[in-house]
């Protein structure tokens, strides 16, 4: 089996260890004998060409500052990238987005200065910059159990009616520091504020993304080979004990 990971705007949107999520996905696939190609996709690039083998089977979109988000918003909306990403998610292709990437996959992000930055509307959310810095370790309860991460954002994201949160905050701020929600899920796409990076300390979530990618690509149920996650789970439990 083979997986293509589409790394969206990794040269512009990569703060607080976000690339570690790519490393975790790649290594956890390779340890199971799955061939992995990481495709970097940035300003002006196509998501894939007419060559079907170049088509990403899973997407990752990290965080960035306002200046970078302005560039990326324009590229997503004015090109067909945003439209294609939404189409792929509708087909079941999994996606993980963090912080700035999460914000630009909602309806819009309103920075302190300047106009709203339009998002692609994948998630039924909107984000408004605040003067409150929400920073620190975060623990949430989710369908994947307790997840741990690190957040650092001033944008406050609000879920629209009917939106499904990624999880509920046990410690930290989450979407906006008020309603106890963190992130948003739509089909196999996840948006959240959990840097850290997220996947190395939460291997169950990493494997869910890999499994969904393989099942969507190959059209059949996939059971991933078990890995020795003793170190990953030790890091996870240490974080829970320290931050809960």
Secondary structure, 3 states (H helix, E strand, C coil): CEEEEEEECCCCCCCCCCHHHHHHHHHHHHCCCCEEEEEEECCCCCCCCCCHHHCCCEEEECCCCHHHHHHHHHHHHHCCHHHHHHHHHHCCCEEEEECHHHHHCCCEEECCCCCEEECCCCCCEEEEEEEEEEEEEEEEEECCEEEEEEEEEEEEEEECCCCECCEEEEECCCCCCCCCEECEEECCEEEECCECCCHHHCHHHHHHHHHHHHHHHHCCCCCCCCCCCHHHHHHHHHHHHHHC
